[in-house]
Amino acid sequence: MIPFRFGLLACLTTMVACASPTPPTAEDVRGGTQGALGVWGGAEASVSLSRAGGAVGYTCGAGTIDSAWTVSRQGQFSATGGHFFGGGPIPGGGYPPHPAMYTGRIDGNTMILTVKLTDLNQVLGPFRMVRGGAVVSDMCV
């Protein structure tokens, strides 16, 4: 049986990767959203973004990004979603989600991302990723 967190991450990544492409709107181009689409990867985290939302992978966790994510003209990234801790024994029913605020900056082919777990008042990151970088899995060692 596949642990819940691995199944969730695989499902989310597949959904984001297979989302039907929609032509960019004028706002997408002006705000930089179109340029943020795709996979961003680094040593500790990775993000896969589509206009339908996104998936985040951490060394010992995973996350989701809601469809209302934005990138300003100055490259400021902002999104809401959920975070799932990983590692250790898997509780019955899987790991509970924590509401998350994703903020950061995109500068060319680099994304810096910080995650705030709003219910725990905990900050993760910043994580540095590059466009097309390796996807990080939820594997804990």
C-alpha positions as CSV (number, residue, x, y, z in Angstrom):
1,M,0.0,0.0,0.0
2,I,1.3,3.4,-0.9
3,P,1.5,5.8,2.1
4,F,-1.0,8.6,1.8
5,R,1.5,11.4,1.5
6,F,3.3,9.7,-1.5
7,G,0.0,9.0,-3.2
8,L,-1.2,12.6,-2.6
9,L,2.0,14.1,-4.0
10,A,2.0,11.8,-7.1
11,C,-1.7,12.6,-7.7
12,L,-1.1,16.4,-7.4
13,T,2.0,16.4,-9.6
14,T,0.2,14.4,-12.3
15,M,-2.9,16.8,-12.1
16,V,-0.7,19.8,-12.5
17,A,1.4,18.3,-15.3
18,C,-1.6,17.2,-17.2
19,A,-3.8,20.3,-16.8
20,S,-4.9,21.4,-20.2
21,P,-3.0,24.4,-21.3
22,T,-5.0,27.6,-21.5
23,P,-3.7,30.5,-23.6
24,P,-2.3,33.3,-21.4
25,T,-4.4,36.3,-20.7
26,A,-3.1,39.8,-21.0
27,E,-2.9,39.9,-17.2
28,D,-0.8,36.7,-17.2
29,V,1.7,38.3,-19.4
30,R,1.7,41.7,-17.6
31,G,1.9,40.1,-14.2
32,G,4.5,37.5,-15.1
33,T,2.3,34.5,-14.3
34,Q,2.9,32.9,-17.7
35,G,6.7,33.0,-17.1
36,A,6.2,31.2,-13.7
37,L,4.5,28.2,-15.2
38,G,6.4,24.9,-15.1
39,V,8.8,23.1,-12.7
40,W,11.2,24.8,-10.3
41,G,13.6,22.7,-8.4
42,G,16.3,23.0,-5.8
43,A,18.2,21.0,-3.1
44,E,15.4,21.2,-0.5
45,A,12.2,21.9,-2.4
46,S,10.5,21.9,-5.8
47,V,7.4,23.5,-7.2
48,S,5.3,22.6,-10.2
49,L,2.9,25.4,-11.3
50,S,0.1,25.5,-13.8
51,R,-2.8,28.0,-14.1
52,A,-4.9,25.4,-12.2
53,G,-2.7,25.4,-9.2
54,G,0.5,23.6,-8.1
55,A,2.3,21.1,-6.1
56,V,5.2,21.5,-3.7
57,G,7.7,18.8,-2.7
58,Y,9.9,19.0,0.3
59,T,12.5,16.5,1.7
60,C,10.0,15.5,4.4
61,G,6.7,16.9,3.3
62,A,4.4,18.1,0.5
63,G,2.1,20.9,-0.4
64,T,-0.6,22.2,-2.6
65,I,-1.0,25.6,-4.2
66,D,-4.4,27.0,-5.0
67,S,-5.3,28.2,-8.4
68,A,-5.4,31.9,-7.4
69,W,-1.6,32.2,-7.2
70,T,-0.1,35.4,-8.6
71,V,3.2,36.9,-9.7
72,S,3.4,40.7,-9.7
73,R,5.2,42.8,-12.4
74,Q,8.1,43.0,-9.9
75,G,8.3,39.2,-9.7
76,Q,6.6,38.9,-6.2
77,F,5.0,35.4,-5.9
78,S,2.0,34.9,-3.7
79,A,-0.3,31.9,-3.1
80,T,-2.3,30.0,-0.6
81,G,-2.6,26.3,-0.2
82,G,-1.9,23.4,2.1
83,H,1.2,21.8,3.7
84,F,1.6,18.2,4.8
85,F,4.4,17.1,7.1
86,G,6.0,13.8,6.4
87,G,8.3,11.3,8.1
88,G,7.8,9.0,11.0
89,P,4.9,6.7,11.5
90,I,1.9,7.6,9.3
91,P,-1.2,8.4,11.4
92,G,-4.5,6.7,10.5
93,G,-6.1,8.7,7.7
94,G,-2.7,10.3,6.7
95,Y,-1.2,13.5,7.7
96,P,-3.5,16.4,8.5
97,P,-3.1,19.5,6.2
98,H,-2.0,22.8,7.5
99,P,-3.1,26.0,5.8
100,A,-0.1,27.7,4.1
101,M,0.8,31.0,2.7
102,Y,3.5,30.8,-0.1
103,T,5.4,34.0,-0.8
104,G,8.6,34.7,-2.7
105,R,10.2,36.2,-5.6
106,I,10.9,35.1,-9.2
107,D,14.0,36.7,-10.8
108,G,14.7,35.3,-14.3
109,N,15.3,31.6,-13.8
110,T,15.5,31.7,-10.0
111,M,12.6,31.4,-7.5
112,I,13.0,32.1,-3.8
113,L,10.1,30.7,-1.8
114,T,9.0,30.9,1.8
115,V,6.1,29.0,3.4
116,K,4.2,30.2,6.4
117,L,2.0,27.6,8.1
118,T,-0.7,29.9,9.4
119,D,-2.2,27.6,12.0
120,L,1.2,26.9,13.6
121,N,2.7,30.4,13.0
122,Q,5.7,28.5,11.6
123,V,7.9,29.6,8.7
124,L,9.7,27.1,6.4
125,G,12.5,28.3,4.0
126,P,13.5,30.3,2.2
127,F,14.0,27.7,-0.5
128,R,16.0,28.6,-3.6
129,M,15.0,26.9,-6.8
130,V,15.8,27.2,-10.5
131,R,13.6,26.8,-13.5
132,G,13.7,23.2,-14.7
133,G,15.5,22.0,-11.6
134,A,15.1,18.5,-10.1
135,V,11.9,17.6,-8.4
136,V,12.3,16.9,-4.7
137,S,10.3,13.9,-3.4
138,D,8.8,13.4,0.0
139,M,11.4,10.9,1.0
140,C,12.7,11.1,4.6
141,V,15.9,9.4,5.4
